[in-house]
Each structure stands twice: as structure tokens, then as C-alpha cells.
Amino acid sequence: MGSSEGRLGHSPHRNDVLCDTALRLYERSLRAGRIARAELTDAPCLTELPLLHPDPWDDAWMRPVPASAALANILQPVSREIDERLRLATALSRSLFPLTAVAHDDPNLAITVLEGVPAIQASLDEATVTAADEILTAQPGSDRPAGSLRAALSNARVTAVQGTIARLLAEGHVDDVVARKMGISVRTCRSHIAKLMQTLGATSRTHLGALLVHWGIAEAGHGGV
């Protein structure tokens, strides 16, 4: 296509997209049954797709291909490519999926080695947030303070939903407001609160609020529960 704007303001663009000028000319050709070749200089992209064909009786004119037939013709190679890729994906899945259960004899391949406190702490934080059932850790010979270990344990029973509920409780919201903000029922909300109390060993709502702040699960300074 040309690199400069035509009489109707045509600008360079992707070859597989019709500009507004080309669409207007194509619509005009469909309504009239033909269009003058001279008008196509304003939309060279129109001639790059199989939307027009020469008038067999007059070289000065072009005849439009019906939009339905043109669309089917244009989409045929696209559909063929999609079919080929789907067949490739199916063949690869059938070949490789049975091998996903094959385990290597080297146990070290199942271990990810992290170096540096920031990388280790980031991995622990991610595991704490995304874990669905349980987190198992082994720290032979660890000299970490007992308080740090208890804090990590408390933060690991607390799910992301419970953490959000804890924050809302610490902000002073009552159960029905917390439930509405979370998009859950009051019964479900209270069930999460009960699990929080059980996890942290809280004996009352006031005790729970103090523990949430103490363990850093909810920010301090937003009121009690």
C-alpha cells in the first residue's frame, strides 16, 4: 500500500485490516454492483483482500465479491491453521501426558534451593498466602527464636480470606458489615471468625483483636473487635 495519505485521507495501517475509507468504498460497490478502478487509489488496502474482481466487460471497473463469500475465503486459511495447531496440541498431549507421572531417581530435582534471606522470606510469604491445605516445614538445627516460629505458625493457619476479615474486624466493623463487604453470608463470616479464634487460641472477641494486632495479622490502630 502507499506510504502517503490519499484523496480521502487514507493512512498506512495493518494489511489485514480494512480502514474506514476502504469499508465505505466496498459498501458503495456492493450497493451499486461495481466501482471504478480510479477510486481504489484512495484505499489500496481494499485491493489486497479478495473483495473485488475485475469487470470482465470493462477494465475501468471492479465488481464486488459478496461479503459472505469474501469472509469465507479470507477465513479459510485461518481456520486451517487453527485446525493444524489443535491437531498438534492433541498429538503432543497424547504423547507426553503419560510421561508426566515418570519420576526421576534423583531426589534433588524436587528441591528448589534458595539463597539469601530476602529470597527465602519472599518464598515463605508466597507459600503462606497461596497454600490451600497445609504447609510442612523442616528446620533441623534451627536457632530461630521461639517467638518467630510461633508467629509464622499463626500466620500460616490464617487464609487470605480470614486475613481480610481480620483487617475489617480490626477496623471496627461488625459481623454483618464484614460479611457484606466480603460478599459472603453472616454465617460464613462468623465461621471464619471462629476458625481464627481457634487458630490463634483466642478466648474472646477482645482477646482475638489483641492477638490479631500482636501477630501482625491486622494492622493496629483501627479499633477493636
Buried (B, 14 or more C-beta within 10 A) or exposed (E): BEEEEBEBEBEEEEEEEBBEBBBBBBEEBBEEEBBBBEBBEBBBBBBEBEBBEEBEEEEEBBBBBEEEEBEEEEEEEEEEEEEEEEEEEEEEEEEEEEEEEEEEEEEEEEEEEEEEEEEEEEEBEEEBEEBEEEBEEEEEEEEEEEEEEEBBBBBBBBBEBBBBBBBBBBBEBEBEBBBEBBEBEBEBBBEBBEBBBEBBEBEEBEBBBBBBBEBEBBEEEBEBB
